[in-house]
Amino acid sequence: MKVKVAKWGNSLAVRLPKLVADDLGLTPGREVELHQDGSRLTLETTTKRPIPRYRLEDLLAQIKPGRTPPALEDWSAVETPWPDDDWSDIAPSNEEFEAMKLRTGAKRVKRRRRA
């Protein structure tokens, strides 16, 4: 994420986007630590609420043996049918296809003709 550096009195300031500040629980007046490592700046804060960290092994260990998994749910909004249209009447012939490739400078591609 890129942000701009602004002048604030005799100092420079970096404005944090609201979503980042909210996610880290930052409020006006809150102190944070700034670390410099070469050209890298790190802003560190201790959050009041711990940020959860999950490991796959720990999550899998919570699954009880012998339990059947939940039924699969379809989250798609609309079922999209597979198109069964025949485009052979408007598809270019092999000669037309090769001519188009030559005009555009495309590399030669092997193309199988449908039966």
PyMOL commands that set and color helices and strands:
alter all, ss='L'
color gray80, all
select helices_A, chain A and resi 18-24+56-61+94-104
alter helices_A, ss='H'
color red, helices_A
select strands_A, chain A and resi 5-8+11-14+33-37+40-44
alter strands_A, ss='S'
color yellow, strands_A
deselect
rebuild
show_as cartoon
